[in-house]
Amino acid sequence: MARKHLLDGLMTGASAAPEHASESPLDPGRPRFSKGAIGAISRSVADLQARALIEIDPTLIDAGGMQDRLDSDDAEDAALRDSIAEYGQQVPVLVRPHPTEEGRYQIVYGRRRVLALRELGRPVKALLRQLDDRDLLLAQGQENTARRDLSFIEKANFARQMTAAGYDRKIVGDTLSMDKTLISRLLSVTDRVPEALIVAIGAAPSVGRDRWLALADAIEASALDTDEIVALVNTVGGPSDSRFEEALRRARGPRPTAAPRQKAAPEMVRSENGIPLARIERKAGRLTLQFEKKLDRGFEDWLISELPALHARWGRKD
C-alpha cells in the first residue's frame, strides 16, 4: 500500500490544480527521506515530481526577477500567440511559489508564453521550483543567454538592476555568463546614460558599447537636459535603433549660441572746463588710455613720468 501511495503522488503531481501546488510547494533542495529501498523509491518519486508539469491559471502568475528586455515586438508576440493557439504550448515555463502571496506564482522565464496564454484564456504548463532570489536571477539570465541574445544595453541594464539590488559583480557575471571585466564595461555605460533615456530608447540591438559611450559623451557636452532628450526620443516612431540615432543626433546638435555681448562705449576723461582729455577702454582685464590730439604738447610725457608718484599717493590714500 505504501508503494501505491507513492505512485499516486507521482500521478497527481503532474495534474494538480494550482492551489494544491501552492499548498504543498515542491522543495527538491531539502528532501526528507528514510533509508533503504523505500527511501530510494521516495527520492526517485520526488525527483520525478520536481520535473513534472503542472497547469496554472495564467492570472495567478506575476512578474518575477528583473526586467531583462527593454522592447516588446508586437509582430513576434502575435506570431507566438498564433502558434500556441494552433499547436498548443510546446515549451513549459518555469515558475516559483510567490514568496509573499499564497496561492500565486512568480515567473522565472517564459514571460511571453504566459502573456500569450493569458490572452488565449488557456492554462500555463509550468515547471515549479523552489528558488531563492539569487537562483531566480541565475536561471533567468542563463535562460535568456541560451535562447536569445540580449542587446548590449539590455545586458547592461540587467547588470545595473542587479548591482542596484545589492548583488556583487561575481553573481552578476554568473547570471550573464560574463567575467568581471565585461560587467565593468556594461556598467560604464549605465553609470553615464540615465535610466530614463535607456528605457525610452529601448533595446537598440545594432548599437554596441562604443556608440552608447559616444551618446554619454554627447549628453554631458549638450546644453539639453535628460528630460528634454527623453521627450524628443518619445516622439520618434519605428524601431529602437532609430530612437537611439535620434537621441544621439539631438545630443550632438548645435548648442544655443549666447547672445553677443554689447561692446561697452569708451569712457571719456574731461578737464575742469569740459575739454576732452583722453578715452578709456576696458577690455579683457585691460585698460587703454588714448589721449586726444589737441592736448598741450608734452602732457603725455609728463603724465607717464608722474605715474610712480601718483601710484604712491593712491597707495597712501587709506
C-alpha positions as CSV (number, residue, x, y, z in Angstrom):
1,M,0.0,0.0,0.0
2,A,2.9,2.3,0.7
3,R,4.2,1.9,-2.8
4,K,0.8,2.5,-4.2
5,H,0.6,5.8,-2.3
6,L,3.9,6.9,-3.6
7,L,2.9,6.2,-7.2
8,D,-0.4,8.0,-6.6
9,G,1.6,11.0,-5.6
10,L,3.6,10.8,-8.8
11,M,0.5,10.6,-11.0
12,T,-1.3,13.5,-9.2
13,G,1.8,15.7,-9.2
14,A,1.6,16.4,-12.9
15,S,-2.0,17.4,-13.0
16,A,-2.6,19.1,-9.6
17,A,-4.5,22.3,-9.6
18,P,-2.5,25.4,-8.9
19,E,-3.9,25.9,-5.4
20,H,-2.9,22.4,-4.5
21,A,0.6,23.1,-5.8
22,S,0.9,26.2,-3.7
23,E,-0.3,24.4,-0.6
24,S,2.4,21.8,-1.0
25,P,5.2,23.5,-2.8
26,L,7.9,21.3,-4.3
27,D,11.2,21.6,-2.4
28,P,13.8,19.5,-4.3
29,G,16.5,21.2,-2.4
30,R,15.8,19.7,1.0
31,P,14.1,16.3,0.8
32,R,13.4,14.2,3.8
33,F,13.7,10.5,3.0
34,S,14.0,7.3,5.0
35,K,16.9,4.9,4.3
36,G,16.6,1.7,2.4
37,A,14.5,0.6,-0.6
38,I,11.5,2.8,0.3
39,G,13.8,5.8,0.7
40,A,15.3,5.2,-2.7
41,I,11.8,5.0,-4.2
42,S,10.8,8.2,-2.4
43,R,13.8,10.0,-3.8
44,S,13.0,8.8,-7.3
45,V,9.4,9.9,-7.0
46,A,10.3,13.3,-5.6
47,D,12.8,13.8,-8.4
48,L,10.1,12.9,-11.0
49,Q,7.6,15.2,-9.3
50,A,10.1,18.1,-9.5
51,R,10.3,17.5,-13.2
52,A,6.6,17.0,-13.8
53,L,4.5,19.7,-15.4
54,I,1.6,21.4,-13.6
55,E,-1.1,23.6,-15.2
56,I,-1.6,27.1,-13.7
57,D,-4.2,29.7,-14.4
58,P,-2.1,32.5,-16.1
59,T,-3.9,35.1,-14.0
60,L,-2.2,33.6,-10.9
61,I,1.3,34.2,-12.3
62,D,3.1,37.5,-11.5
63,A,6.3,39.0,-12.8
64,G,9.5,37.9,-11.0
65,G,13.2,38.7,-11.2
66,M,14.3,41.7,-13.1
67,Q,13.4,43.4,-16.3
68,D,15.6,41.8,-19.0
69,R,14.1,43.0,-22.2
70,L,13.5,46.7,-23.0
71,D,11.3,46.2,-26.1
72,S,8.3,44.1,-26.9
73,D,7.9,43.1,-30.6
74,D,4.2,43.1,-31.4
75,A,4.7,41.0,-34.5
76,E,6.7,38.4,-32.7
77,D,4.2,38.3,-29.8
78,A,1.3,37.8,-32.2
79,A,3.2,35.1,-34.0
80,L,3.8,33.3,-30.8
81,R,0.2,33.6,-29.7
82,D,-1.0,32.2,-33.1
83,S,1.4,29.3,-32.9
84,I,0.3,28.4,-29.4
85,A,-3.4,28.7,-30.5
86,E,-2.8,26.3,-33.3
87,Y,-0.3,23.8,-31.9
88,G,-0.5,24.3,-28.2
89,Q,2.2,25.2,-25.7
90,Q,5.2,23.2,-26.7
91,V,7.7,24.5,-24.2
92,P,6.9,24.9,-20.5
93,V,7.7,28.0,-18.5
94,L,9.5,28.0,-15.1
95,V,7.8,29.4,-12.0
96,R,8.4,29.6,-8.3
97,P,5.8,29.9,-5.5
98,H,5.2,33.6,-4.8
99,P,7.3,34.5,-1.8
100,T,4.7,36.6,-0.1
101,E,1.3,35.7,-1.6
102,E,0.0,32.2,-1.0
103,G,-1.6,30.5,-4.0
104,R,0.2,32.7,-6.5
105,Y,3.4,32.3,-8.5
106,Q,6.2,34.3,-10.0
107,I,7.6,33.7,-13.5
108,V,11.2,32.9,-13.7
109,Y,11.3,32.6,-17.5
110,G,8.7,32.3,-20.3
111,R,7.1,35.7,-19.8
112,R,5.9,35.9,-23.5
113,R,4.4,32.5,-23.3
114,V,2.5,33.4,-20.2
115,L,1.2,36.6,-21.8
116,A,0.1,34.7,-24.9
117,L,-1.7,32.1,-22.9
118,R,-3.4,34.8,-20.8
119,E,-4.7,36.4,-24.0
120,L,-5.9,32.9,-25.2
121,G,-7.5,32.1,-21.9
122,R,-5.6,28.9,-21.6
123,P,-3.8,27.4,-18.6
124,V,0.0,27.6,-18.5
125,K,2.1,24.4,-18.5
126,A,4.9,25.1,-16.0
127,L,7.7,23.6,-14.1
128,L,7.5,24.6,-10.4
129,R,10.7,25.1,-8.5
130,Q,11.7,26.4,-5.1
131,L,14.1,29.2,-5.9
132,D,15.5,32.0,-3.8
133,D,16.0,35.4,-5.4
134,R,19.6,34.7,-6.3
135,D,18.8,31.4,-8.0
136,L,15.9,33.0,-9.8
137,L,18.2,35.6,-11.3
138,L,20.7,33.0,-12.3
139,A,18.0,30.9,-14.0
140,Q,16.6,33.9,-15.7
141,G,19.9,35.2,-17.0
142,Q,21.1,31.8,-18.2
143,E,17.8,31.0,-20.0
144,N,17.9,34.3,-21.8
145,T,21.6,33.8,-22.8
146,A,20.7,30.4,-24.2
147,R,17.5,31.3,-26.0
148,R,18.0,34.8,-27.3
149,D,21.0,37.1,-27.3
150,L,20.0,40.3,-25.4
151,S,21.3,43.5,-26.9
152,F,24.3,45.3,-25.3
153,I,22.1,47.8,-23.5
154,E,19.7,45.1,-22.3
155,K,22.6,43.2,-20.7
156,A,23.9,46.5,-19.3
157,N,20.5,47.4,-17.9
158,F,20.1,44.0,-16.3
159,A,23.5,44.3,-14.7
160,R,22.6,47.7,-13.4
161,Q,19.4,46.4,-11.8
162,M,21.3,43.6,-10.1
163,T,24.0,45.9,-8.8
164,A,21.4,48.4,-7.5
165,A,19.7,45.4,-5.7
166,G,23.0,44.7,-3.9
167,Y,24.4,41.8,-5.8
168,D,28.1,41.7,-6.2
169,R,29.8,41.6,-9.6
170,K,30.6,37.9,-9.4
171,I,26.9,37.0,-9.1
172,V,26.1,39.5,-11.9
173,G,28.8,37.9,-14.0
174,D,27.5,34.4,-13.3
175,T,24.0,35.4,-14.2
176,L,25.0,36.9,-17.6
177,S,27.8,34.4,-18.2
178,M,30.4,37.1,-18.3
179,D,33.6,37.9,-16.4
180,K,34.1,40.9,-14.2
181,T,35.9,42.9,-16.9
182,L,32.9,42.6,-19.3
183,I,30.5,43.5,-16.4
184,S,32.5,46.7,-15.8
185,R,32.2,47.6,-19.4
186,L,28.4,47.2,-19.2
187,L,28.2,49.3,-16.1
188,S,30.5,52.0,-17.6
189,V,27.6,52.9,-19.9
190,T,24.7,52.7,-17.4
191,D,26.7,54.8,-14.9
192,R,26.7,57.6,-17.5
193,V,23.5,57.2,-19.5
194,P,20.3,58.0,-17.5
195,E,18.0,55.1,-16.9
196,A,15.0,57.0,-18.2
197,L,16.8,57.6,-21.6
198,I,17.8,53.9,-21.8
199,V,14.1,52.9,-21.3
200,A,12.9,55.5,-23.8
201,I,15.3,54.2,-26.5
202,G,14.8,50.5,-25.9
203,A,16.9,47.5,-26.9
204,A,18.7,49.1,-29.9
205,P,20.1,45.7,-31.0
206,S,22.6,47.1,-33.5
207,V,24.2,49.6,-31.1
208,G,27.3,48.5,-29.2
209,R,29.2,49.8,-26.2
210,D,31.3,52.4,-28.2
211,R,28.2,54.2,-29.6
212,W,26.5,54.2,-26.2
213,L,29.6,55.8,-24.8
214,A,29.5,58.3,-27.6
215,L,25.9,59.1,-26.6
216,A,27.1,59.6,-23.0
217,D,29.8,62.0,-24.1
218,A,27.3,63.9,-26.2
219,I,24.8,64.2,-23.4
220,E,27.4,65.5,-21.0
221,A,28.5,68.1,-23.5
222,S,25.0,69.0,-24.5
223,A,23.0,72.0,-23.3
224,L,19.9,69.8,-23.3
225,D,18.9,68.1,-20.0
226,T,17.9,64.5,-19.9
227,D,14.1,65.2,-19.7
228,E,14.3,67.2,-22.9
229,I,16.1,64.4,-24.7
230,V,13.7,61.7,-23.4
231,A,10.8,63.8,-24.5
232,L,12.3,64.2,-28.0
233,V,13.0,60.5,-28.3
234,N,9.5,59.6,-27.3
235,T,8.2,61.4,-30.4
236,V,10.2,59.1,-32.7
237,G,8.4,56.1,-34.2
238,G,9.9,53.0,-35.6
239,P,12.5,50.6,-34.2
240,S,14.6,51.3,-31.2
241,D,17.7,51.7,-33.3
242,S,16.1,54.8,-34.8
243,R,15.3,56.2,-31.4
244,F,19.0,55.8,-30.5
245,E,20.1,57.7,-33.6
246,E,17.6,60.5,-32.8
247,A,18.9,60.7,-29.2
248,L,22.5,60.9,-30.5
249,R,21.6,63.5,-33.1
250,R,19.8,65.6,-30.6
251,A,22.5,65.4,-28.1
252,R,25.1,66.3,-30.7
253,G,23.0,69.1,-32.1
254,P,24.2,72.7,-32.2
255,R,24.3,74.3,-28.8
256,P,22.3,77.5,-28.5
257,T,24.6,80.4,-29.1
258,A,25.0,83.0,-26.4
259,A,23.7,86.5,-27.2
260,P,26.5,88.7,-28.4
261,R,27.9,90.9,-25.7
262,Q,27.3,94.6,-26.3
263,K,30.6,96.4,-26.7
264,A,31.0,98.9,-23.9
265,A,31.2,102.5,-25.0
266,P,34.5,104.2,-24.3
267,E,34.7,106.4,-21.3
268,M,35.8,110.0,-21.8
269,V,38.0,111.9,-19.3
270,R,37.4,115.6,-19.4
271,S,39.2,118.7,-18.0
272,E,37.6,121.0,-15.4
273,N,36.4,123.1,-18.4
274,G,34.8,120.0,-20.1
275,I,37.6,119.7,-22.7
276,P,38.1,116.0,-23.8
277,L,41.5,114.8,-22.5
278,A,41.5,111.0,-23.1
279,R,39.4,108.0,-24.0
280,I,39.4,104.9,-21.7
281,E,38.6,101.5,-23.0
282,R,38.3,98.5,-20.7
283,K,38.6,95.0,-22.4
284,A,39.5,91.6,-21.0
285,G,41.1,93.0,-17.9
286,R,43.0,95.7,-19.7
287,L,42.6,99.4,-19.6
288,T,43.7,101.6,-22.6
289,L,44.2,105.3,-22.2
290,Q,44.1,107.2,-25.5
291,F,44.9,110.9,-25.4
292,E,43.3,113.5,-27.6
293,K,45.5,115.1,-30.2
294,K,44.6,118.7,-29.2
295,L,46.2,118.3,-25.8
296,D,49.1,120.6,-24.8
297,R,52.3,119.2,-26.1
298,G,54.3,117.3,-23.5
299,F,51.3,116.4,-21.3
300,E,51.5,112.7,-22.1
301,D,55.2,112.5,-21.2
302,W,54.6,114.4,-18.0
303,L,51.8,112.1,-17.0
304,I,54.0,109.0,-17.7
305,S,56.8,110.4,-15.6
306,E,54.4,111.2,-12.7
307,L,52.8,107.7,-12.7
308,P,55.1,106.4,-9.9
309,A,54.2,109.4,-7.7
310,L,50.6,109.1,-8.5
311,H,50.6,105.4,-7.6
312,A,52.3,106.2,-4.3
313,R,49.7,108.8,-3.5
314,W,47.0,106.2,-4.3
315,G,48.6,103.7,-2.0
316,R,48.6,106.2,0.9
317,K,45.0,107.3,0.5
318,D,43.8,104.9,3.2
